[in-house]
Every structure is written in structure tokens, then in C-alpha cells.
Amino acid sequence: MTTLLHIDASARSDRSLSRKLSKAFVDTWLERDKLARVITRDVGHNPPPFVTEAWIAAVFTPEAQMTAEKREQIRLSDELIDEIDRADVIVIGTPMYNYGMPAALKSWFDKVIRIGKTFTFDLGRGDYPLEPIMSGKKLIILSCRGEFGFGPGGVRETMNHLETHIQTCAHYLGVNETHVIAIDYQEFGDARHEASIADAFDAVPVLVGQLIGERHNLRAPA
Ligand SMILES: Cc1cc2nc3c(=O)[nH]c(=O)nc-3n(C[C@H](O)[C@H](O)[C@H](O)COP(=O)(O)O)c2cc1C
């Protein structure tokens, strides 16, 4: 049984294109895989609070010295990490805000990439002391951008800190494979935008089919 963790990061509701795209992905998956389960986490509408000094102190407190107050500090972080632990596929619907991810989504990453829970830290590993604890997860980024040209070779390739940043962080959540579908030109609202929407929604069933096929192939008897 496959578990999807469906995250939305747009501040918008019905008008959000990234929400429509992530919904299309999850709905398509559920149509084709009746046994799949979905966990939803709406960080766009309910952003996790920013990291505080008290939260950092609680995270670095050894188990034997934990207090009720410190446990309360990390309760949401524990809950969010548990959702990732249960997920095989992490589906993130997100806008590009100021060439990167929305602060709400960054706040989610800050709460889930946690020492001893999602990564270990060992200076014995030399220049790369961090290692993820989880593995084998797939990440699907369904994004929407007002401008265009953020892909490889595009006019704004070097300005794309959205998918690149998400992908770098997701490594520490056990993600080994990433797929991106994006809508562009939202701020132009012209024929290019309409074509980009159509292309993105056409790409969704293709990607879902590919991923579900892969999972079934993995389970097929030798
Ligand atoms: C605060 C804010 C910042 C934005 N920054 C960018 C940007 O840097 N680059 C870009 O291409 N579009 C930018 N946009 C446009 C959004 O990416 C676009 O409106 C997108 O459709 C929003 O996603 P949504 O439809 O899921 O809400 C920004 C929009 C907002 C509200």
C-alpha cells in the first residue's frame, strides 16, 4: 500500500494553480490505485511557526533531561516528521515566491529536518557529516510561477531557487527521486500561460502512470 503525503503551500485557496495541480496529481493517483492512502498537510493555510531559541534548545536536549515544556515545544515537529515517516511519496504543491519557496514551506522544512530524527551528524564522516536516516521516498514538486524560463537553459535558470532548494532539503527526508511539473507565465495571463497549464495537467496522468507502474513492477514476482 502506498501512502502519499500531500502538502500545499500556496497562501491562495480556490484561485491557486499549484493547489489545483497537486489535487489533480493526488486524485489521479487515487483513481488508479484504490489502496493508496493520503495524509494532507496544508502549510499554506496553517504555516508551522518559525524556529525559536526555545525550540532549538528542546531539539538538542537529551531524552533523559526532557521536560513537559520542552516536549510541547517539539510536539508539532514530531507530528510532521511522523507524517513523512509514513509516506512513500511526498507531493508538494507550491508557488514560487521571490524566486524561492514560500516562507510557510521553508518553516515546514525547518521543523522536519531534525538531528537524531531525520538525519545523523558525525564528524567522523569528514566534510559531509550529515546523513539522512530515512530513504526510498519519492518527491513530486507541482509548482506555479508568474514568470517563465526557470528550466535548464531557460532565461531565468539561475534565478530558480524553488525546486533546487526543495530538492536539496528533501534529501535529508529520505528522498532519492524527484519529479517536477510546473506552470509558468501566470503573471502574463496570455496564450503561453494557457498552453503551460494544459501541458502541466497533461503531464500529471503520465507521471502518475509511470510511478504506479514502477511500484507494481517492483512488487511483481521474479
Ligand atoms: C508574494 C509573491 C511573490 C512572488 N514571486 C514570484 C517570483 O519571484 N517569480 C515568479 O515567477 N512569480 C512570482 N510570484 C507569482 C506566483 O508564483 C504566481 O502567482 C503563482 O500562480 C502563485 O501560485 P498559486 O497560483 O498556487 O497561488 C509571486 C507571487 C506572490 C504572491
The ligand as an SDF file (V2000), in Angstrom:
LIG
                    3D

 31 33  0  0  0  0  0  0  0  0999 V2000
    4.4940   37.1490   -2.6860 C   0  0  0  0  0  0  0  0  0  0  0  0
    4.6160   36.6710   -4.1060 C   0  0  0  0  0  0  0  0  0  0  0  0
    5.8690   36.5680   -4.6860 C   0  0  0  0  0  0  0  0  0  0  0  0
    6.0040   36.0890   -5.9910 C   0  0  0  0  0  0  0  0  0  0  0  0
    7.2530   35.9650   -6.5110 N   0  0  0  0  0  0  0  0  0  0  0  0
    7.4060   35.4420   -7.7470 C   0  0  0  0  0  0  0  0  0  0  0  0
    8.7020   35.2610   -8.3100 C   0  0  0  0  0  0  0  0  0  0  0  0
    9.7170   35.5340   -7.7000 O   0  0  0  0  0  0  0  0  0  0  0  0
    8.7950   34.7350   -9.5550 N   0  0  0  0  0  0  0  0  0  0  0  0
    7.6930   34.3670  -10.2750 C   0  0  0  0  0  0  0  0  0  0  0  0
    7.8490   33.8730  -11.3890 O   0  0  0  0  0  0  0  0  0  0  0  0
    6.4450   34.5380   -9.7670 N   0  0  0  0  0  0  0  0  0  0  0  0
    6.2730   35.0490   -8.5300 C   0  0  0  0  0  0  0  0  0  0  0  0
    5.0230   35.2220   -7.9990 N   0  0  0  0  0  0  0  0  0  0  0  0
    3.8650   34.7730   -8.7890 C   0  0  0  0  0  0  0  0  0  0  0  0
    3.3840   33.4260   -8.3030 C   0  0  0  0  0  0  0  0  0  0  0  0
    4.3820   32.4460   -8.4220 O   0  0  0  0  0  0  0  0  0  0  0  0
    2.1520   33.0260   -9.1260 C   0  0  0  0  0  0  0  0  0  0  0  0
    1.1220   33.9800   -8.8780 O   0  0  0  0  0  0  0  0  0  0  0  0
    1.6180   31.6450   -8.7890 C   0  0  0  0  0  0  0  0  0  0  0  0
    0.4950   31.3900   -9.5900 O   0  0  0  0  0  0  0  0  0  0  0  0
    1.2120   31.5250   -7.3330 C   0  0  0  0  0  0  0  0  0  0  0  0
    0.8690   30.1810   -7.0490 O   0  0  0  0  0  0  0  0  0  0  0  0
   -0.6320   29.7750   -6.7220 P   0  0  0  0  0  0  0  0  0  0  0  0
   -1.4110   30.0170   -8.0090 O   0  0  0  0  0  0  0  0  0  0  0  0
   -0.5800   28.3390   -6.3690 O   0  0  0  0  0  0  0  0  0  0  0  0
   -1.1330   30.6330   -5.6070 O   0  0  0  0  0  0  0  0  0  0  0  0
    4.8550   35.7160   -6.7170 C   0  0  0  0  0  0  0  0  0  0  0  0
    3.5920   35.8540   -6.1340 C   0  0  0  0  0  0  0  0  0  0  0  0
    3.4710   36.3240   -4.8550 C   0  0  0  0  0  0  0  0  0  0  0  0
    2.1050   36.4400   -4.2300 C   0  0  0  0  0  0  0  0  0  0  0  0
  1  2  1  0
  2  3  1  0
  2 30  2  0
  3  4  2  0
  4  5  1  0
  4 28  1  0
  5  6  2  0
  6  7  1  0
  6 13  1  0
  7  8  2  0
  7  9  1  0
  9 10  1  0
 10 11  2  0
 10 12  1  0
 12 13  2  0
 13 14  1  0
 14 15  1  0
 14 28  1  0
 15 16  1  0
 16 17  1  0
 16 18  1  0
 18 19  1  0
 18 20  1  0
 20 21  1  0
 20 22  1  0
 22 23  1  0
 23 24  1  0
 24 25  2  0
 24 26  1  0
 24 27  1  0
 28 29  2  0
 29 30  1  0
 30 31  1  0
M  END
$$$$
